[in-house]
C-alpha cells in the first residue's frame, strides 16, 4: 500500500534538505503521536548518514510499538532533486509485521524559492496491511502538520 504527501514548505530547499537529514526534526514532527529513541551506542547522529540506524518507537512516548532499523540512503538524481530513502525494517512488536518498506523523501525548489516536499511510503504487511495503512496514513498527516509548522524556522 502507499501513503503520499506533496507539500510546499515555507523555507528554502537547502534548509528543508538539512532539516529532513536531522533526527531531531524527525522527532519534532512526529511527537507526540510517535516518539523515536536511538538505540545506537552514541545516540542519534547530528545528521542522518547512509547506513542502518536502530531505534525504539513508542506511541505517545509511553507505549512501545517496537524496534526498527531506519536504513538510510541518498539516491542521486540528475534533475537536481535531492532524495533520502529509508528501506529499513521492523525488528519487534507490530513493526515486525511489515514485510516490505520503502520510504522516499524528495526535495526540490519551487519557482518562488520555497520547497516542494514529496514523501512516499510503500509498504506491505500481508493481511494486516489495510489496518496498518490507516495508522501510517494518520501518522503521515500528523507529520505534514509538523513539517508545515516547523518549516518557517528552517532558515
C-alpha positions in Angstrom: 0.0 0.0 0.0 1.0 3.6 -0.5 0.9 6.8 1.6 1.7 10.0 -0.2 2.4 13.6 0.8 3.0 16.5 -1.5 3.5 19.9 0.2 5.0 23.3 -0.5 7.1 24.2 2.6 7.7 27.8 3.5 11.5 27.5 3.5 14.4 27.4 1.0 15.2 23.9 -0.4 18.7 23.9 1.3 17.0 24.5 4.7 14.5 21.7 4.0 17.2 19.3 2.9 19.2 20.0 6.1 16.0 19.5 8.2 15.0 16.2 6.8 18.5 14.9 7.3 18.2 15.7 11.0 17.0 13.1 13.5 15.9 16.0 15.7 13.5 17.1 13.1 12.1 13.6 12.7 11.4 13.6 16.4 10.0 17.1 16.4 7.5 16.5 13.6 6.5 13.1 14.9 5.9 13.9 18.5 3.7 13.4 20.5 1.9 10.9 18.2 5.1 8.8 17.8 8.5 9.1 19.5 11.8 7.7 18.4 14.7 6.8 20.7 18.1 5.9 19.3 19.5 2.5 20.1 22.9 3.4 18.7 25.8 3.5 21.2 26.3 7.2 20.8 22.7 8.1 20.3 21.3 9.9 17.2 23.9 11.5 14.9 23.6 15.2 14.2 22.6 14.3 10.6 21.5 11.1 9.1 24.3 9.3 7.4 23.9 6.4 4.9 23.5 3.1 6.8 21.4 1.4 9.4 20.1 3.3 12.5 18.3 1.2 15.1 15.5 2.9 17.0 12.8 2.2 19.6 9.4 3.5 18.5 6.8 4.5 21.1 3.2 5.6 20.8 2.7 8.9 22.6 6.1 8.4 24.2 4.7 5.7 26.5 3.6 2.6 24.7 6.4 0.7 23.0 5.5 -0.2 19.4 8.7 -2.0 18.7 12.3 -1.6 17.5 13.1 -0.9 13.9 16.0 -0.2 11.6 16.0 3.1 9.7 18.0 2.2 6.7 19.2 5.5 5.1 20.5 6.0 1.6 20.8 9.1 -0.7 20.0 8.1 -4.3 21.4 10.6 -6.8 19.3 12.1 -9.5 20.4 14.1 -12.5 17.5 16.6 -12.3 18.7 18.3 -9.2 16.0 16.8 -6.9 17.6 15.6 -3.6 16.4 12.3 -2.3 16.6 10.5 1.0 15.3 6.9 1.2 14.7 4.6 4.1 14.5 0.9 3.3 14.7 -0.2 6.9 12.6 -2.9 8.6 10.8 -3.6 11.8 12.6 -5.8 14.3 10.0 -6.4 17.0 6.4 -5.7 18.0 3.8 -4.6 15.4 6.6 -3.0 13.4 7.9 -6.6 12.6 4.7 -7.3 10.8 5.8 -5.1 7.9 7.5 -7.3 5.3 8.3 -4.6 2.8 9.2 -0.9 3.5 10.3 1.8 1.2 10.1 5.4 2.4 11.3 8.1 0.0 11.5 11.9 0.5 12.3 14.3 -2.4 13.2 17.9 -2.0 13.0 20.3 -5.0 12.8 24.1 -5.4 9.6 25.9 -6.4 9.6 28.9 -8.7 9.3 31.3 -5.8 12.2 29.8 -3.8 10.2 27.7 -1.4 10.4 23.9 -1.2 8.4 21.2 -3.0 8.4 18.3 -0.5 7.3 14.9 -1.7 7.1 12.0 0.7 6.0 8.4 -0.3 5.8 5.3 1.8 5.2 2.0 0.0 4.8 -1.0 2.4 3.3 -4.4 2.8 2.3 -6.4 5.9 0.3 -9.3 4.5 -3.3 -9.5 5.6 -2.9 -6.6 8.2 -1.7 -4.1 5.5 -5.1 -2.3 5.4 -5.1 -1.8 9.2 -1.5 -0.6 9.2 -2.3 1.7 6.3 -4.8 3.6 8.5 -2.2 4.1 11.2 0.5 5.1 8.8 -1.8 7.5 6.9 -2.8 9.2 10.2 0.9 9.4 11.2 1.8 10.9 7.8 -0.9 13.6 8.2 0.5 14.4 11.6 4.0 14.7 10.1 2.6 17.0 7.4 1.2 19.3 10.1 4.6 19.3 11.8 6.5 19.9 8.7 4.4 22.9 7.8 4.6 24.2 11.3 8.4 24.0 11.6 9.5 24.7 8.1 9.5 28.6 8.5 12.1 28.1 11.3 14.5 26.2 9.0 16.4 29.1 7.7 
